[in-house]
Amino acid sequence: MSKQNNKSIDFLTSVSTVILIMAALLWSLGLVGRGVWRLTQEDNLNPTQSETSTTEKPIESEKSNAENFAQVQNVPTGLFRYGGSNAWAPIRLLLDSAIQAERPEFQLRYVENDDSLSGSSTGIQMLLEDKLTFIQSSYPLQDSDYSQAEQRGFKIKQIPVAIDAIAVAVHPQLNIPGLTLDQLKSIYSGQIVNWQQLGGPDLEITAYSRPVKTGGTVEFFIEYVLRGQKLDSNVKFVSTTTEGLRRLADTPGGIYYASAPLIVRQCSIHPLPLSQVTGEFVPPYQEPFVSANLCPQQRNKLNMDAFQKRYYPLTRYLYVVVKENGGIEEQVGDTYANFLRSTQGQELIFRAGFVPLR
């Protein structure tokens, strides 16, 4: 691998006044209003999915009115353990360090699962087992999560803080214009095994994924792309997205999926446009596409407009999951969410490559 291929993910350029315009648009569209926060079929997701879980709670009380971190009130003092989603890595790198720099009384320590397969699902389990104070999740809470919490004597809640998208990538030399969600499903369910079946070269497909039950990204993919089917037995598992991208760059017939901010700006792979059905493809990057030979001097930028308006096929919310127990855990989780939902937090979320709620 070249030094270019090993460069870490860069962040988006600083926020300009267009953020204020987008914030007004997002507010008018009701993205931060009261009600159920889960994406529905009108949001270009699985049309067979019911509108909301029967146990998912509306978010009404967690709105932060703070302009910046300094204005967030009732901040607890101490060192607090948290964990969860791999998709949150850019947020942890940018926002969490900024929070601790400006509010030193509120210290955070990210804790991985014992087997290093950290993600939303393992994070939720660690939260339920009292190993973490709160978690970061890229997948909405399920009925079973609420039930387990109640069995342990407390409740849990999810607070949306940003919008994310799933991007699909292939080897940079693979000449494929894009994929429909049905084609993507056929690849990961083992029905399509050669790129020639999709108009590409006579080349065996090597599909990579993180393991099931380790992250919200995988669960989201299984629910909304595979529509509940299992990953094919020939899918090769990688423990982290870093490993997935490295394997993909070395595999001419490879394919991998992950959070868009972790995919789009990479030099060593090629993110693919996607389509809900046969028709116009929507790229996860801003056009025109920046080819690998121009990277890293130039890098592709996220297609924020497609994510905000949700005409990109695979979009989702990012949540802070909090124990609703009236204790220090709830106070810490609410405080962290308030930091992220402040004006300063939303601007940094944009810089980290995600779509702000306001």
BELNOR-V399160 format. One record per helix or strand. SS is the DSSP state (H for helix, E for strand). FROM is the first residue (numbers start at 1). LEN is the number of residues. If there is no record, write none. Layout:
[[SS	FROM	LEN] [SS	FROM	LEN]]
This chain:
[[H	18	11] [H	41	3] [H	69	3] [E	78	7] [H	86	17] [E	106	5] [H	120	9] [E	134	4] [H	143	9] [E	155	17] [E	178	3] [H	181	8] [E	194	1] [H	195	4] [E	204	1] [E	206	5] [H	216	9] [E	236	3] [H	241	9] [E	254	6] [H	260	4] [E	269	7] [E	282	1] [E	285	1] [H	292	3] [E	302	1] [H	304	5] [E	315	10] [H	328	14] [H	343	9] [E	355	2]]
